[in-house]
Amino acid sequence: MKTFKQFMEQQKNDVPDIIKNLQGIAQNASKTINPKDVKNKVVNTVFDKLTGGSQGREKMMNKIQTATDKMGKEMPGKFKEFEKFLGSGTIEKGFEKLGSQLKKTTK
């Protein structure tokens, strides 16, 4: 009777023909197909289908550019507002109120 280890060693050598064929196809394909080209083709195809081709891509790029332009103009003002909020003491007051509420519930 064979041990499990002997059985596993035999299995490595007794690979079915279909697996050998598929392994050969995969190895040949890896020599002729550039994975980056496949990735780019898939991404471009999906993007074209989702956006409607070159016109859709142009519209998408325009929307992205508009959004980034708007963000670039408005972001400094929003940071100033946020700094004002941080300096206003609103957060501290809220924590003080929370603390007093917690003290009331623990009594």
C-alpha positions in Angstrom: 0.0 0.0 0.0 1.2 3.5 -0.9 1.7 6.3 1.6 -0.1 9.6 1.1 3.2 11.2 0.1 3.9 8.5 -2.5 0.4 8.9 -3.9 0.8 12.7 -4.2 4.2 12.3 -5.9 2.6 9.9 -8.4 -0.3 12.4 -9.0 2.2 15.1 -10.0 3.6 12.8 -12.7 0.2 11.4 -13.9 -1.3 14.7 -15.1 -4.3 14.2 -17.4 -3.7 15.1 -21.1 -6.2 18.0 -21.0 -4.3 19.6 -18.2 -1.0 19.2 -20.1 -2.6 20.7 -23.3 -4.0 23.7 -21.4 -0.7 24.2 -19.6 1.0 24.2 -23.0 -1.5 26.7 -24.4 -1.0 29.0 -21.4 2.8 28.9 -21.7 2.7 29.6 -25.4 0.2 32.5 -24.9 2.4 34.0 -22.2 5.2 34.3 -24.8 3.1 36.0 -27.4 0.6 38.1 -25.4 1.6 41.2 -23.6 -0.5 41.5 -20.4 -0.3 45.3 -20.4 -1.8 45.4 -23.9 -4.7 43.1 -22.8 -5.3 45.3 -19.8 -5.4 48.5 -21.8 -7.7 46.9 -24.5 -10.1 45.7 -21.8 -10.1 49.0 -19.9 -10.6 51.0 -23.1 -13.4 48.7 -24.4 -15.3 48.9 -21.1 -14.8 52.7 -20.9 -16.0 53.1 -24.5 -19.1 51.0 -23.8 -19.9 52.9 -20.6 -19.3 56.4 -22.0 -20.4 56.1 -25.6 -17.1 56.1 -27.5 -14.8 59.1 -28.2 -17.6 61.7 -27.9 -18.5 60.2 -24.5 -14.9 60.2 -23.5 -14.6 63.9 -24.5 -17.8 64.7 -22.4 -16.4 62.8 -19.5 -13.0 64.6 -19.6 -14.8 68.0 -19.9 -16.9 67.2 -16.8 -13.8 66.1 -14.9 -12.0 69.3 -15.9 -15.0 71.4 -14.9 -15.2 69.7 -11.5 -11.5 70.1 -10.8 -11.5 73.7 -11.9 -14.4 74.4 -9.6 -12.7 72.6 -6.8 -9.5 74.5 -7.3 -11.4 77.8 -7.1 -13.7 77.0 -4.1 -11.4 74.8 -2.0 -9.3 77.6 -0.4 -12.5 79.4 0.7 -13.8 76.2 2.2 -10.6 75.6 4.1 -10.9 79.2 5.5 -14.5 78.5 6.6 -13.3 75.2 8.2 -10.5 77.0 10.1 -13.0 79.6 11.3 -15.3 76.8 12.5 -12.4 75.1 14.4 -11.4 78.4 16.0 -15.0 79.2 17.0 -15.1 76.9 20.0 -18.2 75.1 18.7 -16.5 71.7 19.1 -15.4 72.4 22.6 -18.9 73.6 23.6 -20.3 70.4 22.2 -18.0 68.2 24.2 -18.7 70.2 27.3 -22.4 69.7 26.8 -21.9 66.0 26.1 -19.8 65.7 29.3 -22.5 67.4 31.4 -25.2 65.1 29.9 -23.1 62.1 30.7 -22.6 63.3 34.3 -26.4 63.7 34.6 -27.0 60.1 33.4 -24.4 58.6 35.7 -25.9 60.1 38.9 
